[in-house]
Amino acid sequence: MYLSREERRRALALALEETAGRTPIVVGVGALRTDEAVRLAQDAKALGAAAGLLAAVSNIPLTEDEVFEHFSTVARESRLPIVIKSPKPTIGTEGLNKEGFFTPYWTKGDNGQMEFSTWTIKPEDEYYSGVLKSGKAIITSPYLTNMKKLVTSVSVPVKLDGKVVGMAGVDIKLDDLTASLAQMKPFEGGSVMLLASNGKWLTHPNKDNLMKDYADVGAADVKQSLADGKMRVVTGLPDGSVRLIYPFTASGMNTTWATVLDVPPAVFSAPVWQQVYNTLLGGVLILAVTLGVILLASQMLIKKPLTAVLGAVRKMADGNYKDQITQTGKKDELGSLTAALEKFRFALARGEEMQAEQEQLGQQIETERKRQSDLDNAKAEDLHHFVELVQSRFNVLAAGDLTVRRTSVLRLNSTQSGRTSSLPSPLLKKRSATSHVQFTPFVPASVKSPPHLLPRQAFSFSDTISSEFRG
């Protein structure tokens, strides 16, 4: 009777729970089909089994290649350590070397066929001495086989009651790894190389350097990196490249190797220059935008108000003091300037108004002076005519013509000139303050008066005259 897959998982889980990690559990993962064996081995790995017991189960005979492919596929796909159960008897001399030690060794020849042989143990070899010394699995430093193949060995101790009673391992050819890494060209011109734990080149673009000690710039950094497992950066290489040392170790192998990555200088300089170009371009754009903003701001905040101020100054220079200067309403330098100019304009405008008023007053004074002069001239002319008239009458009286009558005269009106004036008469003798004297020339119709004695006009005086005339 065979257990189902679920029953196998339950049985393994109970066994692991019972042992609680005190005893390694090796569980059978055999099946007729390789894919079924892979799934069983994956279940065992997931649940925590220490290893899987696997036999090449088949209803028909299998070739050695088929057996090898079966074991390797299960181990590779499940990542579970595999204990191989041989269908052949485990007793006899097959697999014993000439010293009597069981050292079976299977290799795959160039023709693809599995080959079986034994070898002589050398206790000083790393795969052997390292495991006995540490009691742990190791991966050895690469070495060249008798067939000039570059390989490394993974060696795992086989323990019984805590003691190492044997070891099992596998040799891994590095030729394919070297070729694969040589084809890698990271960063468009870089290279990837590999260093062993002893500082020897496992892969290198120059095949002459394989299995030789690291002798380039930064040897001390490489040695320290392999020792402490920390990354190092090596500079100063002849071609200007930067070398990165990345130490790593495989889980459970207790051995540190290092990946060496050479980065071309252009990888670092190109981004720097690109950043410089971007920065310069961005700076130019920012500068252009800033200058544009400054220009626009100067146009709006400086040039426009200054243009207005300049226009106002030009108007004042042309003598126009009436238009007010527009104020910005701000307390900055421009606002102070416009305020001061407005005060200056107001003072000039006021001065111009005062000058105009003064000129107008002068004209009024001149007009009044001329009017008064004209009036005085008119009075003088009227007085002259009056005196002539009085003189003529006195001459008539002196000639014995007593026909001149005495009347009171209050005013002497000039109907010709339209003026009224007061005229005191020094020739009249004052008699009383209230009496008035009027002289009316009397010329008989029969007497012809000279033309200059004819009354040209009627005169009226505003002055009061009190006199008595005697003939």
Buried (B, 14 or more C-beta within 10 A) or exposed (E): EEEEEEEBBEEBEEBBEEEEEEEEBBBBBBBEEBEBBBBBBBBBBEBEBBBBBBBBBEEEEBEBEBBBBBBEBBBEBBEBBBBEEEEEEEEEEEBEBEEEEEBBEEBEEEEEEBEEEBEEEEEEEBBBBBBEEEEBBBBBBBBEEEEEEBBBBBBBBEEEEEEBEEBBBEBBBBEEBBEEBBEEEEBEBBBBBBBBBBBBBBBBEEEEBBBEBBEBBBEEBBBBBBEEEEEBEBEEBEEEBBBBBBBEBEEEBBBBBBBBBBBBBBBBEEEEEEEEEEEEEEEEEEEEEEEEEEEEEEEEBEEEBBEBBEEBBEBBEEEBBEEEBEEBEEEEEBBEBBBEBBEBBEEBBEEBEEEEEEEEEEEEEEEEEEEEEEEEEBBEBBBEBBBEBBEBBBEBBEEEBEEBEBEBBEBBBBEEEEBBBEBEBEEBEEEEEEEBBEBEBEBEEEEEEEEEBEEEEEBBBEEBBBBEBEE
